[in-house]
Amino acid sequence: MDLRKSWLSDDMRCRMVCKDVSADTMYDVLHDIEYRRKWDANVIETFDIGKLTVNADVGYYSWKCPKPLKNRDVITLRSWLPMGSDYIIMNYSVKHAKYPPKKDLVRAVSIQTGYLIQSNGPTSCTLTYLAQVDPRGSLPKWVVNKSSQFLAPKAMKKINKACLKYREWKQRHNPGLKPWLYPEQNTLSSIPLTELSIQHADSLENIDESGLSEAKEERGEGSDDEGPN
């Protein structure tokens, strides 16, 4: 596995070459919400809310942040597209009246987040992760620096490990159920666009976490994930 990352202002980009994972398997793992609950130790809660089209849906995801930071959550509109042997998955934050911000979580904003999966052959692929995310809160500079250096690459490695175990797990858990590949299997209720609007960061409460010390964070439990996906 070859892992490379680059950071440009508010953009986060990370690329991973997996020599032992096919593009098809990577695509399945990134879609399979039931499997995510198993391999993603940082997930607090995740579920699909509804669908817009055969390749677009709305979902909820909350995740643990390194203590003593507050945990985060997002509501995102996600779309996906197979392109021959390659795949793309993208999302951005939306508002839904039935899922307002929670008191115990900070509502983050995905400006644009996504994956590009490129096939390198039957047993190899390249995964590129791009994220433009506003985590909200007045985060200390050391938190941003640590995230850019460690959390995204660590999360990518966890995805690679999850892919290696997916085939065995899927054989025991509804092996034929893949609504991201077979739209006729999708049982989500349709959501009219009138129920959604773009989530702008400036409309959310800004939680001040700027006074948190790095020493306190080091004593807490670290998160392996960098945010919404």
C-alpha positions as CSV (number, residue, x, y, z in Angstrom):
1,M,0.0,0.0,0.0
2,D,1.4,3.4,-1.0
3,L,0.0,6.4,0.9
4,R,0.5,10.0,-0.1
5,K,-1.2,13.1,1.2
6,S,-1.2,16.8,0.4
7,W,-2.8,19.8,2.1
8,L,-3.8,23.0,0.4
9,S,-5.5,25.7,2.6
10,D,-9.0,24.4,3.3
11,D,-8.7,21.4,1.0
12,M,-7.6,18.0,2.3
13,R,-6.4,15.5,-0.2
14,C,-5.1,12.0,0.4
15,R,-4.3,9.2,-2.1
16,M,-3.8,5.6,-1.4
17,V,-2.6,2.8,-3.8
18,C,-3.9,-0.6,-2.7
19,K,-2.2,-3.5,-4.4
20,D,-4.5,-6.1,-2.8
21,V,-8.0,-4.5,-3.2
22,S,-10.1,-4.3,-6.3
23,A,-12.0,-1.1,-7.3
24,D,-15.3,-3.0,-7.0
25,T,-14.5,-4.1,-3.4
26,M,-13.5,-0.6,-2.4
27,Y,-16.7,0.8,-3.9
28,D,-18.8,-1.7,-2.0
29,V,-17.0,-1.0,1.3
30,L,-17.5,2.8,1.0
31,H,-21.2,2.3,0.3
32,D,-22.1,-0.5,2.8
33,I,-23.6,1.2,5.8
34,E,-24.0,-2.0,7.7
35,Y,-20.4,-3.0,7.3
36,R,-19.3,0.5,8.3
37,R,-20.9,0.1,11.7
38,K,-18.5,-2.9,12.2
39,W,-15.2,-1.5,11.0
40,D,-15.5,2.2,11.8
41,A,-14.8,2.5,15.6
42,N,-15.4,6.3,15.4
43,V,-19.0,6.1,14.3
44,I,-21.6,7.1,16.9
45,E,-24.7,6.7,14.6
46,T,-25.2,6.5,10.9
47,F,-28.3,5.9,8.8
48,D,-29.9,6.7,5.5
49,I,-32.8,9.2,5.5
50,G,-34.2,8.9,2.0
51,K,-33.4,8.9,-1.7
52,L,-33.6,11.5,-4.4
53,T,-32.7,9.4,-7.5
54,V,-31.3,6.0,-8.2
55,N,-27.8,7.3,-7.5
56,A,-28.4,10.0,-4.9
57,D,-29.5,9.8,-1.3
58,V,-29.5,11.8,2.0
59,G,-27.9,10.4,5.1
60,Y,-26.9,11.1,8.7
61,Y,-23.4,10.4,10.2
62,S,-22.0,11.3,13.6
63,W,-18.5,10.5,14.8
64,K,-16.2,10.7,17.8
65,C,-13.6,13.4,18.0
66,P,-10.5,13.4,20.2
67,K,-11.3,14.3,23.8
68,P,-11.9,16.9,25.0
69,L,-13.3,18.2,21.7
70,K,-17.1,17.8,21.2
71,N,-18.2,15.1,18.8
72,R,-19.5,16.1,15.4
73,D,-22.3,15.1,13.0
74,V,-23.5,15.9,9.5
75,I,-26.5,15.6,7.2
76,T,-25.3,15.0,3.6
77,L,-26.6,14.6,0.1
78,R,-24.5,11.9,-1.5
79,S,-24.3,10.9,-5.2
80,W,-22.3,8.2,-6.9
81,L,-21.4,7.2,-10.4
82,P,-19.7,4.2,-11.9
83,M,-17.4,5.2,-14.8
84,G,-16.4,1.9,-16.5
85,S,-14.0,0.3,-14.1
86,D,-13.7,3.4,-12.0
87,Y,-16.1,5.0,-9.5
88,I,-16.8,8.4,-7.9
89,I,-18.7,9.2,-4.7
90,M,-19.4,12.8,-3.6
91,N,-21.4,14.6,-0.9
92,Y,-22.2,18.0,0.5
93,S,-24.1,19.2,3.6
94,V,-27.8,19.8,3.5
95,K,-30.5,20.9,6.0
96,H,-33.6,18.8,6.7
97,A,-36.2,20.0,9.1
98,K,-36.6,16.6,10.7
99,Y,-32.9,16.4,11.6
100,P,-31.9,19.7,13.3
101,P,-28.5,20.1,15.1
102,K,-28.3,18.2,18.4
103,K,-27.4,19.8,21.7
104,D,-24.6,17.3,22.5
105,L,-23.0,17.4,19.1
106,V,-21.5,20.1,16.8
107,R,-23.0,20.1,13.4
108,A,-20.1,20.2,10.9
109,V,-20.4,21.2,7.3
110,S,-19.2,19.2,4.3
111,I,-18.7,21.8,1.6
112,Q,-17.5,19.1,-0.8
113,T,-16.3,15.7,0.1
114,G,-15.7,12.6,-2.0
115,Y,-13.8,9.6,-3.2
116,L,-12.4,8.7,-6.6
117,I,-11.7,5.0,-7.0
118,Q,-9.5,4.1,-10.0
119,S,-8.9,0.5,-11.1
120,N,-5.3,-0.6,-11.6
121,G,-6.3,-4.2,-12.5
122,P,-8.4,-7.0,-11.1
123,T,-6.7,-6.9,-7.6
124,S,-5.5,-3.3,-7.3
125,C,-6.9,0.2,-7.2
126,T,-6.1,3.8,-6.3
127,L,-8.3,5.7,-3.8
128,T,-8.2,9.5,-3.8
129,Y,-10.0,11.3,-1.0
130,L,-10.9,15.0,-1.2
131,A,-12.5,16.9,1.6
132,Q,-13.5,20.6,2.0
133,V,-15.0,20.5,5.5
134,D,-15.9,23.2,8.0
135,P,-15.8,21.4,11.4
136,R,-17.3,24.4,13.1
137,G,-16.1,25.5,16.5
138,S,-13.1,27.8,17.0
139,L,-10.6,25.0,17.0
140,P,-7.0,25.4,18.3
141,K,-4.3,25.5,15.6
142,W,-2.7,22.4,17.1
143,V,-5.9,20.4,16.4
144,V,-5.9,21.5,12.7
145,N,-2.2,20.6,12.4
146,K,-2.6,17.2,14.0
147,S,-5.5,16.4,11.7
148,S,-3.5,17.3,8.6
149,Q,-0.6,15.2,9.7
150,F,-2.1,12.0,11.1
151,L,-5.9,11.5,11.1
152,A,-6.7,11.3,7.4
153,P,-3.9,8.9,6.4
154,K,-4.8,6.7,9.5
155,A,-8.4,6.6,8.3
156,M,-7.4,5.6,4.8
157,K,-5.4,2.7,6.2
158,K,-8.4,1.6,8.2
159,I,-10.5,1.6,5.0
160,N,-7.9,-0.6,3.3
161,K,-7.9,-3.1,6.1
162,A,-11.7,-3.1,6.1
163,C,-11.7,-4.0,2.3
164,L,-9.5,-7.0,3.0
165,K,-12.1,-8.5,5.3
166,Y,-15.2,-7.4,3.4
167,R,-15.8,-10.4,1.1
168,E,-15.8,-12.9,4.0
169,W,-18.1,-10.6,6.1
170,K,-20.5,-10.0,3.2
171,Q,-20.9,-13.7,2.5
172,R,-22.5,-14.0,5.9
173,H,-24.6,-10.7,5.8
174,N,-27.1,-10.5,2.9
175,P,-24.5,-11.2,0.2
176,G,-26.8,-10.3,-2.7
177,L,-28.0,-7.0,-1.2
178,K,-26.1,-4.1,-2.8
179,P,-28.6,-1.3,-3.6
180,W,-25.8,1.0,-4.7
181,L,-25.3,-1.4,-7.6
182,Y,-28.9,-2.6,-8.0
183,P,-31.4,0.3,-7.6
184,E,-34.4,-2.0,-7.5
185,Q,-33.2,-3.2,-4.1
186,N,-33.4,0.4,-2.7
187,T,-36.3,0.6,-0.3
188,L,-35.7,4.1,1.0
189,S,-38.6,6.6,0.8
190,S,-38.2,9.3,-1.8
191,I,-37.4,12.8,-0.5
192,P,-38.7,15.9,-2.5
193,L,-36.1,18.5,-3.1
194,T,-38.4,21.0,-1.4
195,E,-37.5,19.4,2.0
196,L,-33.8,20.1,1.5
197,S,-31.6,23.2,1.4
198,I,-27.9,23.7,1.4
199,Q,-26.3,23.8,4.9
200,H,-24.3,27.0,5.2
201,A,-21.8,27.2,8.0
202,D,-22.6,30.7,9.1
203,S,-26.2,29.7,10.0
204,L,-24.9,27.2,12.7
205,E,-23.9,28.0,16.2
206,N,-20.2,28.5,16.6
207,I,-18.9,26.5,19.6
208,D,-15.7,27.9,21.1
209,E,-13.1,25.2,21.6
210,S,-10.1,27.4,21.2
211,G,-9.1,27.1,24.9
212,L,-8.5,23.4,24.8
213,S,-4.9,22.4,25.5
214,E,-2.9,19.9,23.6
215,A,-1.8,18.2,26.9
216,K,-5.5,17.5,27.7
217,E,-6.1,16.0,24.3
218,E,-3.1,13.7,24.6
219,R,-4.6,12.2,27.8
220,G,-7.9,11.6,26.0
221,E,-8.9,8.9,23.5
222,G,-7.9,9.8,19.9
223,S,-10.2,9.5,16.9
224,D,-9.0,7.8,13.8
225,D,-11.3,9.5,11.4
226,E,-11.2,13.0,9.9
227,G,-14.8,13.7,9.3
228,P,-17.7,13.0,7.0
229,N,-17.5,10.7,4.0
